[in-house]
């Protein structure tokens, strides 16, 4: 019989179980916070790309309008305005954090300012008030039309190329391409590929980020500081990357080391600032797969026997 001063012995087997459950809950909370932080970084990178490009082009247009005393200057302003509108339209593919409405309002103000500008169309032939001269035709089919952001859009079954002097430290945007081969010989600042179907993209060293979104059945060879892949399927990526690559809402992604080469690539790597001795091509984080003891089913390593590709 237990005395009054005695207490019933505690079930010590419950203590480790409670501690284990508490530790699991703590780890889950840490993972949730980590993913939330990474998601925010992705959105900030997306918004920074377009916000910076829009700001640069807007400043250039404002400067042209303020000093525009010639037909050539106003024609350039009109062409840049057209490029800004295209940039805003394409930005819908990526932006989640950037306020598109503010960008559209800024563009509208610029267009109003342009329409109020008066210039002489030719000696002795004044232009009508409030009417800008027609912008020059685009120099190439599918061109984006911006001094900092450029690339190709809405092209099918073509070979598209850009050279080092065109690419140097520019932001490249490729959208809605189908069955195309794109060769970018040089050192861009950033690269974005969206809504591509059955395309091959070969690119020299990119100084900062490469983004893929809504692509399928593509082959890429890219070198960059960081790679983000979203809503993409059945795509092979030959990769040179400084940080860990990230995939999200993807399936059937295969990775292999970067193997594309061309005359002048060593110089482009030097200019890019990338460390060629550091390559995390097979270190990939899947935001949809947080289990550490099991490999993600959404990406894999491309078998060596399938890596032998004659790019040219």
Phi, psi and omega in degrees: 000129181285139177279172182295328183279359182259146177245154180293132182300140181282148177280096186289345180291338180283337184294308178300323180296317179294318179296320180295317179296319179296322179293321177296318178296321179296317180295321178297320178294321177298317179295321179297317179294321179297315181294320178298319179294318179293320177300318180295321179297320179299313182295322179295321179295319178299312184291322180299320182302307184283324180297317180294316180297317180297317181297320179295314181292322179298315180298321180295319179294316180299319179296319178296319181291324181290325182254007186291103178240005181226159178299321182298319181294320180288327175296320178294319178299318180296318179295321179292323176299319178297320177295322178297318179297319178295320179298317178296318179297316181290334183294341178300334181294332190241326195287135170232326183263332183282136183279101183295328181298319179297320178296318179295320179296319178297319178295320179298319178297320179296319180294323177296318179295321180294320183290341180271354182282138179249128174221160174275125180293324178197161179305123177081003181227086183293144177280152179295144180296141174076009182237121176279146173298150180298137179293153178294154180296151179300146184285337180213146179293132179085001181288146180285320175085056176211148185289332180253320177258125178207170180160221182223149180212143176056056180233143181227136171055051177224159171261121185243132184225148170224144183257171188302318182293335178276329189270338195308114176056030176257161180265117187258130180236121180239120184225145173051056177253144181223127176055040180251155169247121183246124179240118181245099182269098180155198188235087175287167174276310176223163178218131176231134177234124183223143176055047178259140181231123175054047180248155171244123181240120178243124186222141173290184186297128178259126188297325184238259193248149169241129180240135172239139177211132175057052178243158178208148175053044181246162173234129182231145168234109185222147173235131187198175175280319177213150182234131175235128182236125183232143174041052183233147182221155172048057183227136177259133183234115174268112201234137164238116185217140182282313180262180179287135177288155180232132174238149180208132181056044183238165174205147176068031178270131179238139183242146175210164179293151179294127183231359181287145178213157178200160179301126180097001183292328178298319178295322179294322177296319179298318180289335183284336183083003180283145177268107184291340180280350181247112182222114179257042186300332182254011175255101190235134174257127177254113182294344179262007182218098185263354180292126183271340184267000179224140180290147178293138177278358187268346177215160181205172176271129178292126180304146184300324181293346179259005182267353183280092181241130174268097189301323185262000000 
